[in-house]
């Protein structure tokens, strides 16, 4: 089963072919029971050997730049009549028209399904959407698993911090200092009474 990244690489390779004016670009999805070596063939044609080499170079540059991947093997680039580039998940075949007709890969692979670039692009878009949906579901599940005690402790800590940060009001300060102010005159009166009693006794 090809991965999302493999499909993205294949799409980039097909786009590289198109950017170098390759003709009759086709993607063959191979039957797994018949082909255990790769998942796809990307087939295209160039009008001459020089163009075929340019198409191969563009694919090489694009996949190296965007995915950091190099082909496992490249064959026929010097002659340019049939250039083969092996990327494991897919193999690129760049033909001269007469060679493509002669070898007839499309005819030999009768069980293979032809996929258009638009279909491959839709498949990638759907796969990305599914991956994002799974990620969102996983986040929600993780949020539900958060212990209630931990949440309560966090709320309590925040409340303590807020209460410590609140400055006492003027009224509160007056109420706190009031008993001390009233006790001073009371003590003075008591001392006077004691002094008067002591003077009478004398």
C-alpha positions as CSV (number, residue, x, y, z in Angstrom):
1,X,0.0,0.0,0.0
2,X,1.6,3.3,-1.1
3,X,2.1,5.9,1.6
4,X,0.9,9.5,1.4
5,X,4.5,10.7,1.0
6,X,5.1,8.2,-1.9
7,X,2.0,9.6,-3.7
8,X,3.1,13.2,-3.1
9,X,6.5,12.3,-4.6
10,X,4.8,10.6,-7.6
11,X,2.7,13.7,-8.2
12,X,5.8,15.9,-8.0
13,X,7.5,13.7,-10.5
14,X,4.6,13.9,-12.9
15,X,4.5,17.7,-12.5
16,X,8.3,17.8,-13.3
17,X,7.6,15.8,-16.5
18,X,4.9,18.3,-17.5
19,X,7.1,21.3,-16.8
20,X,9.6,19.9,-19.3
21,X,6.9,19.5,-22.0
22,X,6.8,15.7,-21.8
23,X,4.1,14.1,-23.9
24,X,1.4,11.5,-23.0
25,X,2.1,11.4,-19.3
26,X,0.5,8.3,-17.7
27,X,0.4,6.8,-14.2
28,X,-0.2,3.0,-14.0
29,X,-1.2,1.7,-10.6
30,X,0.2,-1.9,-10.7
31,X,-1.6,-4.9,-9.4
32,X,0.1,-6.0,-6.1
33,X,-0.3,-9.7,-7.0
34,X,1.7,-9.2,-10.2
35,X,4.2,-6.6,-9.0
36,X,5.9,-6.8,-5.7
37,X,8.8,-4.5,-6.7
38,X,6.9,-1.2,-7.0
39,X,3.4,0.4,-6.8
40,X,3.3,2.6,-9.8
41,X,4.8,3.2,-13.2
42,X,5.1,6.8,-14.4
43,X,5.4,6.8,-18.2
44,X,6.0,9.7,-20.5
45,X,7.6,10.5,-23.9
46,X,10.0,13.1,-25.1
47,X,10.6,14.3,-28.7
48,X,14.4,13.7,-28.6
49,X,17.2,12.3,-26.4
50,X,18.2,15.7,-25.1
51,X,14.6,16.4,-23.9
52,X,14.4,13.0,-22.2
53,X,17.6,13.7,-20.3
54,X,16.2,17.2,-19.3
55,X,13.0,15.5,-18.0
56,X,15.1,13.0,-15.9
57,X,17.2,15.9,-14.5
58,X,14.1,17.9,-13.5
59,X,12.5,14.9,-11.7
60,X,15.8,14.3,-9.9
61,X,16.2,17.9,-8.8
62,X,12.5,18.3,-7.8
63,X,12.4,15.2,-5.6
64,X,15.8,15.9,-4.0
65,X,14.7,19.5,-3.2
66,X,11.2,18.8,-1.9
67,X,11.6,15.4,-0.3
68,X,15.4,14.9,0.1
69,X,15.2,11.7,-2.0
70,X,17.4,10.4,-4.7
71,X,16.6,7.5,-7.1
72,X,17.9,4.1,-6.2
73,X,19.0,3.6,-9.8
74,X,19.0,5.5,-13.1
75,X,19.5,3.7,-16.4
76,X,19.7,4.8,-20.1
77,X,20.1,8.5,-19.4
78,X,23.2,8.8,-21.6
79,X,21.5,7.3,-24.6
80,X,18.2,9.0,-23.8
81,X,16.0,6.6,-25.8
82,X,14.6,5.0,-22.6
83,X,15.5,6.5,-19.3
84,X,14.5,4.5,-16.2
85,X,14.5,6.0,-12.7
86,X,13.8,3.7,-9.7
87,X,12.2,5.5,-6.7
88,X,11.2,2.1,-5.0
89,X,7.5,3.1,-4.6
90,X,7.3,4.1,-8.3
91,X,9.5,3.7,-11.4
92,X,9.7,6.5,-14.0
93,X,10.0,5.5,-17.7
94,X,10.9,8.3,-20.1
95,X,10.7,7.1,-23.7
96,X,11.3,8.1,-27.2
97,X,7.9,7.6,-29.0
98,X,9.1,4.7,-31.2
99,X,10.7,2.9,-28.2
100,X,7.6,3.4,-26.1
101,X,5.5,1.9,-28.9
102,X,7.9,-1.0,-29.4
103,X,8.1,-2.1,-25.7
104,X,4.5,-1.3,-24.9
105,X,4.5,-1.3,-21.2
106,X,0.9,-0.2,-21.1
107,X,-0.1,-3.3,-23.1
108,X,2.1,-5.7,-21.0
109,X,0.5,-4.5,-17.8
110,X,-3.1,-5.3,-18.6
111,X,-4.1,-5.6,-15.0
112,X,-2.7,-2.1,-14.2
113,X,-5.1,0.7,-13.6
114,X,-4.4,4.0,-15.3
115,X,-4.7,7.0,-12.9
116,X,-4.8,10.6,-14.1
117,X,-2.8,13.3,-12.4
118,X,-6.1,14.9,-11.2
119,X,-7.2,11.6,-9.6
120,X,-3.9,11.2,-7.8
121,X,-4.2,14.8,-6.6
122,X,-7.7,14.2,-5.2
123,X,-6.5,11.0,-3.5
124,X,-3.7,13.0,-1.8
125,X,-6.1,15.7,-0.7
126,X,-8.5,13.2,0.8
127,X,-5.7,11.4,2.6
128,X,-4.4,14.7,4.1
129,X,-8.0,15.6,5.2
130,X,-8.4,12.2,7.0
131,X,-5.0,12.6,8.7
132,X,-6.0,16.1,10.0
133,X,-9.4,14.7,11.2
134,X,-7.7,11.9,13.1
135,X,-5.3,14.4,14.8
136,X,-8.2,16.6,15.9
137,X,-10.1,13.6,17.3
138,X,-6.9,12.5,19.2
139,X,-6.6,16.0,20.7
140,X,-10.2,16.0,21.9
141,X,-9.7,12.5,23.5
142,X,-6.6,13.7,25.3
143,X,-8.4,16.7,26.6
144,X,-11.2,14.5,28.0
145,X,-8.7,12.3,29.8
146,X,-7.3,15.2,31.8
147,X,-8.0,14.4,35.6
148,X,-10.6,16.6,37.3
149,X,-8.4,16.9,40.4
150,X,-5.5,18.4,38.5
151,X,-7.9,21.0,37.0
152,X,-9.3,21.8,40.5
153,X,-5.8,22.2,42.0
154,X,-4.9,24.5,39.2
155,X,-8.0,26.7,39.8
156,X,-7.3,26.7,43.5
157,X,-3.7,27.8,43.0
158,X,-4.9,30.6,40.8
159,X,-7.4,31.8,43.4
160,X,-4.7,31.8,46.1
161,X,-2.4,33.9,43.9
162,X,-5.2,36.4,43.2
163,X,-6.2,36.8,46.8
164,X,-2.5,37.3,47.8
165,X,-2.2,40.0,45.1
166,X,-5.3,42.0,46.4
167,X,-4.3,45.0,48.5
168,X,-6.4,45.8,51.6
169,X,-8.8,48.7,51.3
170,X,-8.7,51.9,53.5
171,X,-11.9,50.7,55.4
172,X,-10.2,47.4,56.2
173,X,-7.1,49.2,57.5
174,X,-9.3,51.4,59.7
175,X,-11.2,48.4,61.1
176,X,-7.9,46.6,61.9
177,X,-6.4,49.6,63.7
178,X,-9.6,50.7,65.5
179,X,-9.2,48.6,68.7
180,X,-5.7,49.8,69.2
181,X,-6.7,53.5,69.0
182,X,-9.6,53.1,71.4
183,X,-7.6,51.2,74.0
184,X,-5.1,54.1,74.6
185,X,-7.7,56.6,76.1
186,X,-9.2,53.8,78.2
187,X,-5.8,53.0,79.7
188,X,-5.3,56.7,80.5
189,X,-8.6,56.9,82.4
190,X,-7.8,53.8,84.4
191,X,-4.4,55.2,85.4
192,X,-6.0,58.5,86.6
193,X,-8.6,56.6,88.8
194,X,-5.8,54.6,90.4
195,X,-3.8,57.8,91.0
196,X,-6.9,59.5,92.7
197,X,-7.5,56.5,95.0
198,X,-3.8,56.5,96.0
199,X,-4.0,60.2,96.8
200,X,-7.1,59.8,99.0
201,X,-5.5,57.0,101.1
202,X,-2.6,59.3,101.8
